[in-house]
Amino acid sequence: MPAWAQPIPARTVALTVEVDGHELPDRVSAAVESGQVLLPLGALAQMLTLAITVSAEKGRASGYLLSTARSFSLDLATSTVRIAEREMTFDARHVVMIGGDIHVASQMLAKWLPVALEVDLPAKRLRVTPRLKLPLQERLARLDTRTGRVPAAPPVSRRDLEANLLLLQLKLDESTLSDGLNAYKDGHEVLLPLGELARLLTLAITVNPEQGSAQGYVLREDRDFGLSVAQSMARLGGREQYFESRLATVIGDDVYVSSRLLTHWLPIDLKIDLASLQLRVVPRVKLPLQERLARQNAAARLGVGKPEVQDLGYPRVPSPYRLASAPFIDQTFGSQLRLAPNHREAKASYTAYLTGDLIGMEASAYLSASRDKASPDVRVTLGRQDPDGGLLGPLHARSAVAGHINLPNVPKIASSRPSGVGLSVSNRQPNQPTSFDRHSLRGDLPPGWDVTVFYNNALLGYQQARADGRYAFEDLPLSIGLNEFRLVFNGPLGQVRVENLRFLLDASHLKPGELLYTAAHQRAKDGDGRTVAQLDLGLTSSIAANAAWIRTPKLGSANGQAFAQLGLRGYWSSMIFNSQLTMARSGGALVDLGLKTRLGAFAVDLQHSQLQGGFESEALPGRADPLRQTNKLSVNGVISPKGLPALALALEATREAFRSGASQVGATGRVSTQIDGTSLSNSLRWQWAQAARAANVGPGGSALSAGGSLQASRRVLELGLNAQLDYELRPRTALQSFTLNADHSLRGGYRLNAGLQHQVSTGTSLLLAGVSQNLGRYGFAVNGSLSSRRELTLAVQLFVALGRDPRGGTWSAEAQPLAGSGAVSVQAFVDSNLNGVRDPGEEPVPNAGFIINGGGRHPNRTNSAGVAFLGRLTAGQFADIALDNNTLDDPQWRALRPGVRVLPRPGVVETIDFAVVTATEIDGTVHLVDKGKRRGIGDAKIELVDAQGRVQASTTSSPDGYYLLHQVLPGRFTLRIAPEQAAKLGLGGVLSRALVVPNNGDFINGQDFELKRMR
């Protein structure tokens, strides 16, 4: 009796069969052996109406697949299968004879037949998804009627919620898993992508969007999970639960589920902050991903300014600067009519922000023109950025910028000024803070836009566009530890853009011997010149020195005012000490001492400043009673009262003493929280002044003033709210002003907005209202306002962002800004000759997806030509781009290279090709010949090594000596027993062999090793 005819003991399971959601009347008997599921080829072919016949007595099967041109034959005796002209071999353990039929492992059967197979053993169900049209599918409707079975659920409906798209930042503990997780707001529900969320959290759940289903398990295999959108049913640990149909739907290539349901099904809590567009995952049990991230974070405590994105080891794609490139353009066209008593005014305006390459440099230009201006406002900047410090030869600069620049702030010396023309050179990382313990946020803000800033998830401030088209949050203090800023920009037509900044203030800021510098000079419109030169030097692992030279204008002085600084910083445990001496050329000195530490959940900052010799500066101007010293205490942190939302607290107390003996005490406090997607922040300020005591008279008089500001922010695409109320408490209680802006999204992309502004001191009010529409390629808005002075204003705006894909030379228009970001045009193709270049005749790969920075998948996929435009990549920060092999249609397809690393530039589109090849499998058995006996040995380590000696794949043999290498890419390799293992165990014989893996995907079988003991 041949070996293939020997009876195979196996556990059999009767499975119901579903095709396109229809349950067939008969069941199929599957065998479960050694962890794999074996399906009967003959019985399954008959059920699926495939023309395949099994000859059990001969151990063969033959026929064809859908057409006679695709012949099929299988022979157990030779372990071969032939499909059309392609012959493959297989491991005999995957194809066996059981009970008069040839049983084939489900994963191999799915490769041979034009179907995808999904086995759900707990539910005893086999789901079949045809990849080609089967004759059976045309008969399924009649089959249900004839057998009297209940018809399957209707096809899954796909919903279009593009108008309510949200891009969320996904956080787990202190790690950012994705900066662009697609989500949808539907009424009070937030729908999250189950497949993408499971992938990012490494949960064993896979989604089939075509069937509207999901399968897998939650942490343990005995806690199986299943989901059917069509039936509005989920299965958890064998128990079925039903839910409202609106809480789960198919959108694009994923199944979107309400966050409330996911919290119930999965062992995680999902905290969604719609104001800052952030989704925080709080596991109820320890996730395996958390342990891995904790190890990575402990091993890579990246200092201030280090990029948050980890280097995945992908080869970097060079991006040479061009003489000129087609720019990205964000532009707004506006027209306004203003009617007032005895006055009428009409004007038109245009603003544009352009970015791209020009004369071999990174260029940006901001233009604002209107009829009421004699000349347009123009800001142009040229420069280069290199995070590796390869600019200006021995200077190793990371940035060199000329044109309209902003000077870094120098606390207590130089105040911020609008940008002027100048030059700046620095070797600091672009995302470092503007000074050691403070950071200023500045940038362009077109008309009609607003920006909300969050600090460590607490609402910090809100600004609307200024007349000069910019925003600025100056000198924001940094605390010891992690400092996270999140800027949420909102446009007048519903556009949303988010920027994230992350600073870690600790001893890793400077390494011993490391020198950081910044040198900048600026001349403002009024002719005033300013210069700042700053140096930081790491002396030891815990001590750093700093020095600076600053020149500012001085009223009545042609030479201006100059300052020299010298300081030391020390890092011990959880404390940072700093000291600094500032000398003014005109006389006087300023001594600063500081301590930063943490007490429990709170960061504490102590500062002392001493002024001597009549010291004066732009930030500390001279006065009749000169300032002598200041002391400041700052405390901020988060508390979580039981049963209440988390509260972010920030307290600051300052005391100033003057030469006369007078003093002034000030205190500010801020408490922030988030309630049901709304961020609330209330700030209070107290100011107490004590006059100097006159000689022989007694104590001087005192004065107390107090006031506050209440802010509320709720910003999602369906409902937006920004409100601010300013009030006075002392010397009298009164309301000073209030502002309220709200908007509401309607279907079809329309948005209504309204606002009210009132100044109590002048008694004036302003009522605003408007309507806008975001049409995808462009947006427009119509707005009006009416003041209490009977002034009526009507305005119309049109926004268009333009970008060009150099691969096809086509321009595209969008309603979302493009100019501030970079982009990549990717092309995926089947590389038949393995040269990495698409040659004539090589087929494109459609529907391929791409993973950005090892986290979220970009929403765009390749079209029928294999091309996808990956836009809105963060400029100046490395991006790791990898082709997602799970999105490829052929299960044997794999990307030739794991990924690439690019450095996006504003307005520049890089072109990258991704070659796709057909992978294969290699198997064999490792034998040991000892004392004339030959037997298989386990735990032998087998490696596949490329020409450069790099291990491309490895595995260990099973107890009987059998091994299998999965997903091996084509190429020339050496197959070997691991040298260190062979040396340790004293093994000899033929330990390696050359191996050529072809590009046709055929399995390579029988790569056996015979080893001998040499000692």
C-alpha angles and dihedrals in degrees: 000000000000118000093247091058094057112115112259115211108225141152111250125212125190108226128195111227125225124191117185089343093307118121113224118225096238131060129226123226110228126190123222113205129161093347096307130105116230118199124201107251097201097046093044093047090052092050092049093045093242115155097238123129124195121213102200097185091055097038091235141119129194142170136093140283112243093311134040088239089070101059119184130205134164131188121190093192093062096027091232135132126193124201112184104313095338119098122193135178125221141196108268091224090065095056118044141155114251125169098342097312135087109249117204129193108259094236092054094044090054089056093051102041127056092249140087114229126207118185118199105186097180090054092037091230136135116202117200121197112187115221089196130033111277124202086232091066092063090054099045096092092052090044092060092050095047095048095043092233121152107262115251120260115282119268115286112269117227115215127213110220098152091130089063099044116146127192107210132191108231114215131185112185103312095335126098109219096180137000094198113041109162114232135162132222112217111175107300092342128092112207116209128194106255096197095048093043091050091049094050092047091042093237116161096243124120125193129215105196093182090062095031091235143119132202137185140080138280112244093308128054091229089062097071120187131204135169133191116187094189093054094037088230135133127191119213120181091337095312120113122222128185127212141180111289093230091064095071130036143153116253119174110317100341142061111246117208132185113263088232091060093045090052088053096046101039129052092247138091116223115211110192119194103193091180093064096024094240131142115198120194115212110186118214089205130030111277121212087232091061092058092050093048091048090055091048094048093047090051095046111043094170113200131228112312096013111134114261091217110091120230106248092193096252118151112262117243110220116236110197118199114251131223087237136345133191103267132229108242129201107189137173126197116199140181126186137186119195121193122188135157106290092355138086127179134177126184141165126213140190131193128183136179114197129185134177143098121310129175090346096308141096106264135192131175133187119198128185122176134167139163093253093059121081091214134010122260109244128183118183127181130185125184151113133253126201119170089195093062098242099141129109097010113253091015089069089206121185095199136024115178133175129184128039104009138164119231118227114256117251108205114237091001115059125022123213118270132187114274119282137181114285150107131272130188125180142158093204120112110266092241097052119120117266090244137008098274104009137061134196122207114209137158150124119304116182121218114286095023128114134193131210119197125206124193116201087341093307121119106250108169150335130215137178124212114290125220090261092055096248142104130212136187102184132207099352107185121241123215129211110276127018121001117187125186121188120190117197113194120196124192128209091251098050098275116153126196127173130198124189126200124184126189127181111202107200143102093293089076093097132018121214108282094011114136123200122186142177125190122179139162126191136182115200127211091264090058096252113144124213131186131188125182118176132180132188121187128186108223100175135347089277105028129065132176129211135194134179143178119205131183122190134170117268124203111252094008124105092197096049125214124301131197135190123203133194126176149158132218126196129195120204124167106303095346135089120198121193134181129180138179120203120192122194119213089222091055138275134075140234122212119196125190124179145174128195123187144137130251108192109301093349131088113218126201124187121187133179125186126187122192120202137181097015095302113193134177140165090267094041103039122189120268139181091261104039120222112251105182144345132205123193134186121190127184127177136164146117129272126190111207113202111266093005134093118267113274123214110208129195122179129178130179124186133185122192122191123197132206093253092058094257117133139194126205123196132179133183129188132186130187120186133182142161122234122182094334095317122113116214127190130176122188126193127189131191127191121189121180125192116196120221117270112250117228114274090353107090134240119346125241126276136213132199127200127175138173144147150201129229118203131187127184130182114165124174130130093257099045129015128184133175119171133168129183121188119197142173124225104176143069080012135359111246144138112248104185143328135202128194126183122176137168136184128200122226131192118281093041095288120144131192120206134184136174144181128202125183132180111198095195093059097027092229126140133190125201119198132188137163150150129229139177130208106205098178097248097047140354137214137191137195115202137176138185135193124195130202086248088066095254114149122197127187121187138179124198133187120191124194128170114198128198134167128218105215092201093070099012091234124144120220130197124213138177091223121079117263107169097082095057142055131235143203128214107209129192124196121197141158106261103211096174097040095233095125092236126101108245127189111287097023108128123238121241111231127199094024116154130209132216119219120213092344089291131078126017115243111247093233121083132188118280127222089288091055093249128128131178111221105195139175097045113164108262119233093017123098115251123202110209122192132175110243104234090196090069095057116109096222112064090214095054117106135171112260091225125031095232147305135247119226135177107221119215125200111270095002124118117204119204116220130175123212114201116209121203136180113259125209141194129246123203140170144133131266112220129190118209108204125165092345094308123115120205139154116257129207133220093034109151114228121192134191109210128190127220091274092055095253117143107239098177137003140177141163127242123252120242091275092051097255118139135180129196112203131209098006114180122224120268145087114302145161116238110206150156107255105270095220091053093047091050094046094050096037095240124169140173126081100343098172143019138187115254133189115204109202126214096241096086096238113155115249108221137180100034092156129176126209111200131188132199110245096192 
